[in-house]
Amino acid sequence: MPFNVAGLLLMGLGFLFLLAEVWITSHGLLAVGGMLALVLGSSLLFSGAGPAVQINPVLIRGVAVGLGTFFTLMLRAVVQSRVRRPQPALDRMVGMLGSARTDLRPGGSVLVHGELWSARTAGELIAAGERIQVVALDGMVLDVKRPATMPDVKD
């Protein structure tokens, strides 16, 4: 069965581009180039063989749309995973509630606003798992104490 070598090479290049998109940060450019090369290669693959031996254009478009949808969804997921939630302003840390992750005697670690912090107390022992309240911030170390009341608040 006769086939066009250029079409086969374009299809191979398209697959290489699509594979490279997984490891190289190109923001979707390699995926678009790979899809174009794949579609063009598929169209040229049996171009000189006559009408009896052709790839159905609906199949070519279906593969292109499927790959395009897949890589668009993947690119969207990557972009969303890189978006960070806002970090709390350090001046607003005072008064926040959290929980001790280790025993504080007087130093240890606490979880406040979903982040793990180094913390210390003013001499009182706070056991792991107890609720804490931020009293002050000294650099990147939190001064904490037991809260006056024990509200049921998520970290």
C-alpha atoms as a printed R data frame, in Angstrom:
    type eleno elety resid chain resno       x      y      z
1   ATOM     1    CA   MET     A     1   0.000  0.000  0.000
2   ATOM     2    CA   PRO     A     2   1.616  3.303 -1.045
3   ATOM     3    CA   PHE     A     3   1.948  6.068  1.539
4   ATOM     4    CA   ASN     A     4   3.525  9.504  1.716
5   ATOM     5    CA   VAL     A     5   6.745  9.570  3.797
6   ATOM     6    CA   ALA     A     6   6.253 13.278  4.565
7   ATOM     7    CA   GLY     A     7   2.846 12.526  6.065
8   ATOM     8    CA   LEU     A     8   4.320  9.762  8.209
9   ATOM     9    CA   LEU     A     9   7.155 12.049  9.387
10  ATOM    10    CA   LEU     A    10   4.685 14.833 10.215
11  ATOM    11    CA   MET     A    11   2.569 12.416 12.244
12  ATOM    12    CA   GLY     A    12   5.675 11.245 14.128
13  ATOM    13    CA   LEU     A    13   6.695 14.855 14.775
14  ATOM    14    CA   GLY     A    14   3.184 15.594 16.017
15  ATOM    15    CA   PHE     A    15   3.346 12.726 18.510
16  ATOM    16    CA   LEU     A    16   6.802 13.871 19.669
17  ATOM    17    CA   PHE     A    17   5.492 17.404 20.230
18  ATOM    18    CA   LEU     A    18   2.516 16.074 22.203
19  ATOM    19    CA   LEU     A    19   4.819 13.908 24.291
20  ATOM    20    CA   ALA     A    20   7.242 16.798 24.868
21  ATOM    21    CA   GLU     A    21   4.368 18.983 26.114
22  ATOM    22    CA   VAL     A    22   4.196 16.785 29.199
23  ATOM    23    CA   TRP     A    23   7.782 17.616 30.270
24  ATOM    24    CA   ILE     A    24   8.507 21.015 28.731
25  ATOM    25    CA   THR     A    25   6.747 24.154 29.885
26  ATOM    26    CA   SER     A    26   5.538 25.657 26.611
27  ATOM    27    CA   HIS     A    27   2.118 26.859 27.808
28  ATOM    28    CA   GLY     A    28   0.369 24.720 25.210
29  ATOM    29    CA   LEU     A    29   2.426 25.736 22.156
30  ATOM    30    CA   LEU     A    30   3.934 22.277 21.696
31  ATOM    31    CA   ALA     A    31   0.471 20.722 21.984
32  ATOM    32    CA   VAL     A    32  -0.946 23.044 19.328
33  ATOM    33    CA   GLY     A    33   2.036 22.383 17.045
34  ATOM    34    CA   GLY     A    34   1.725 18.662 17.654
35  ATOM    35    CA   MET     A    35  -1.967 18.651 16.801
36  ATOM    36    CA   LEU     A    36  -1.374 20.657 13.625
37  ATOM    37    CA   ALA     A    37   1.451 18.341 12.538
38  ATOM    38    CA   LEU     A    38  -0.688 15.301 13.334
39  ATOM    39    CA   VAL     A    39  -3.681 16.583 11.355
40  ATOM    40    CA   LEU     A    40  -1.533 17.673  8.403
41  ATOM    41    CA   GLY     A    41   0.400 14.385  8.444
42  ATOM    42    CA   SER     A    42  -2.826 12.367  8.604
43  ATOM    43    CA   SER     A    43  -4.203 14.298  5.621
44  ATOM    44    CA   LEU     A    44  -1.033 13.713  3.594
45  ATOM    45    CA   LEU     A    45  -0.413 10.089  4.598
46  ATOM    46    CA   PHE     A    46  -2.283  8.464  1.686
47  ATOM    47    CA   SER     A    47  -2.594 11.534 -0.567
48  ATOM    48    CA   GLY     A    48  -1.235  9.804 -3.707
49  ATOM    49    CA   ALA     A    49  -2.951  6.433 -3.243
50  ATOM    50    CA   GLY     A    50  -6.288  7.350 -4.778
51  ATOM    51    CA   PRO     A    51  -9.776  7.748 -3.323
52  ATOM    52    CA   ALA     A    52 -10.080  4.090 -2.258
53  ATOM    53    CA   VAL     A    53  -7.254  4.413  0.259
54  ATOM    54    CA   GLN     A    54  -7.895  7.593  2.245
55  ATOM    55    CA   ILE     A    55  -8.244  8.411  5.919
56  ATOM    56    CA   ASN     A    56 -11.747  9.609  6.665
57  ATOM    57    CA   PRO     A    57 -11.612 13.384  7.352
58  ATOM    58    CA   VAL     A    58 -14.195 12.968 10.125
59  ATOM    59    CA   LEU     A    59 -11.768 10.635 11.901
60  ATOM    60    CA   ILE     A    60  -8.936 13.164 11.550
61  ATOM    61    CA   ARG     A    61 -11.123 15.962 12.940
62  ATOM    62    CA   GLY     A    62 -12.335 13.729 15.786
63  ATOM    63    CA   VAL     A    63  -8.793 12.873 16.845
64  ATOM    64    CA   ALA     A    64  -7.784 16.545 16.650
65  ATOM    65    CA   VAL     A    65 -10.773 17.667 18.722
66  ATOM    66    CA   GLY     A    66 -10.187 14.898 21.272
67  ATOM    67    CA   LEU     A    67  -6.502 15.752 21.657
68  ATOM    68    CA   GLY     A    68  -7.276 19.456 21.787
69  ATOM    69    CA   THR     A    69  -9.847 18.924 24.522
70  ATOM    70    CA   PHE     A    70  -7.483 16.704 26.500
71  ATOM    71    CA   PHE     A    71  -4.566 19.141 26.382
72  ATOM    72    CA   THR     A    72  -6.827 22.132 27.089
73  ATOM    73    CA   LEU     A    73  -8.145 20.421 30.217
74  ATOM    74    CA   MET     A    74  -4.622 19.443 31.258
75  ATOM    75    CA   LEU     A    75  -3.314 22.984 30.745
76  ATOM    76    CA   ARG     A    76  -6.239 24.370 32.738
77  ATOM    77    CA   ALA     A    77  -5.540 21.945 35.593
78  ATOM    78    CA   VAL     A    78  -1.861 22.928 35.645
79  ATOM    79    CA   VAL     A    79  -2.680 26.639 35.715
80  ATOM    80    CA   GLN     A    80  -5.210 26.153 38.527
81  ATOM    81    CA   SER     A    81  -2.716 24.115 40.543
82  ATOM    82    CA   ARG     A    82  -0.181 26.936 40.336
83  ATOM    83    CA   VAL     A    83  -2.602 29.574 41.576
84  ATOM    84    CA   ARG     A    84  -1.980 30.042 45.260
85  ATOM    85    CA   ARG     A    85  -4.584 30.901 47.784
86  ATOM    86    CA   PRO     A    86  -3.953 34.260 49.405
87  ATOM    87    CA   GLN     A    87  -1.503 34.149 52.274
88  ATOM    88    CA   PRO     A    88  -2.602 35.820 55.495
89  ATOM    89    CA   ALA     A    89  -1.074 39.221 56.133
90  ATOM    90    CA   LEU     A    90   1.378 38.900 58.982
91  ATOM    91    CA   ASP     A    91  -0.166 41.802 60.903
92  ATOM    92    CA   ARG     A    92  -3.497 39.930 60.875
93  ATOM    93    CA   MET     A    93  -1.983 36.796 62.419
94  ATOM    94    CA   VAL     A    94  -2.416 38.160 65.949
95  ATOM    95    CA   GLY     A    95  -5.665 36.810 67.359
96  ATOM    96    CA   MET     A    96  -5.964 33.905 64.900
97  ATOM    97    CA   LEU     A    97  -6.825 30.488 66.263
98  ATOM    98    CA   GLY     A    98  -5.076 27.239 65.469
99  ATOM    99    CA   SER     A    99  -3.953 23.979 67.005
100 ATOM   100    CA   ALA     A   100  -0.691 22.720 68.449
101 ATOM   101    CA   ARG     A   101   0.884 20.032 66.290
102 ATOM   102    CA   THR     A   102   3.605 19.216 68.828
103 ATOM   103    CA   ASP     A   103   3.875 19.756 72.547
104 ATOM   104    CA   LEU     A   104   4.804 23.372 73.240
105 ATOM   105    CA   ARG     A   105   7.277 23.418 76.122
106 ATOM   106    CA   PRO     A   106   7.886 26.267 75.427
107 ATOM   107    CA   GLY     A   107   8.699 25.765 71.709
108 ATOM   108    CA   GLY     A   108   7.122 23.571 69.050
109 ATOM   109    CA   SER     A   109   4.949 23.802 65.948
110 ATOM   110    CA   VAL     A   110   1.360 24.910 65.419
111 ATOM   111    CA   LEU     A   111  -1.084 24.937 62.529
112 ATOM   112    CA   VAL     A   112  -2.662 28.343 61.930
113 ATOM   113    CA   HIS     A   113  -4.716 29.233 58.821
114 ATOM   114    CA   GLY     A   114  -3.687 25.971 57.153
115 ATOM   115    CA   GLU     A   115   0.042 26.685 57.567
116 ATOM   116    CA   LEU     A   116   2.603 25.084 59.841
117 ATOM   117    CA   TRP     A   117   4.450 27.635 62.016
118 ATOM   118    CA   SER     A   118   7.166 27.552 64.658
119 ATOM   119    CA   ALA     A   119   5.682 28.731 67.922
120 ATOM   120    CA   ARG     A   120   6.491 29.278 71.568
121 ATOM   121    CA   THR     A   121   4.523 29.888 74.723
122 ATOM   122    CA   ALA     A   122   5.223 32.109 77.699
123 ATOM   123    CA   GLY     A   123   6.073 29.157 79.904
124 ATOM   124    CA   GLU     A   124   2.799 27.246 79.975
125 ATOM   125    CA   LEU     A   125   2.764 23.718 78.609
126 ATOM   126    CA   ILE     A   126   0.363 23.207 75.700
127 ATOM   127    CA   ALA     A   127  -0.107 19.615 74.580
128 ATOM   128    CA   ALA     A   128  -0.265 18.515 70.953
129 ATOM   129    CA   GLY     A   129  -3.811 18.830 69.610
130 ATOM   130    CA   GLU     A   130  -4.874 21.644 71.947
131 ATOM   131    CA   ARG     A   131  -6.332 24.860 70.547
132 ATOM   132    CA   ILE     A   132  -4.053 27.910 70.544
133 ATOM   133    CA   GLN     A   133  -4.390 31.623 69.869
134 ATOM   134    CA   VAL     A   134  -1.677 33.821 68.381
135 ATOM   135    CA   VAL     A   135  -0.620 36.568 70.791
136 ATOM   136    CA   ALA     A   136   2.323 38.100 68.892
137 ATOM   137    CA   LEU     A   137   4.641 37.550 65.959
138 ATOM   138    CA   ASP     A   138   8.426 37.625 66.420
139 ATOM   139    CA   GLY     A   139   9.973 37.297 62.959
140 ATOM   140    CA   MET     A   140   8.646 33.977 61.708
141 ATOM   141    CA   VAL     A   141   7.905 32.560 65.172
142 ATOM   142    CA   LEU     A   142   4.450 32.881 66.702
143 ATOM   143    CA   ASP     A   143   3.934 33.605 70.390
144 ATOM   144    CA   VAL     A   144   0.839 31.651 71.385
145 ATOM   145    CA   LYS     A   145  -1.380 30.895 74.390
146 ATOM   146    CA   ARG     A   146  -4.500 28.930 75.140
147 ATOM   147    CA   PRO     A   147  -7.567 30.896 73.977
148 ATOM   148    CA   ALA     A   148  -9.831 32.306 76.685
149 ATOM   149    CA   THR     A   149 -12.787 30.364 75.280
150 ATOM   150    CA   MET     A   150 -12.646 27.175 73.257
151 ATOM   151    CA   PRO     A   151 -14.574 27.987 70.058
152 ATOM   152    CA   ASP     A   152 -15.115 25.262 67.494
153 ATOM   153    CA   VAL     A   153 -13.193 26.827 64.590
154 ATOM   154    CA   LYS     A   154 -11.372 25.030 61.787
155 ATOM   155    CA   ASP     A   155  -7.656 25.822 61.310
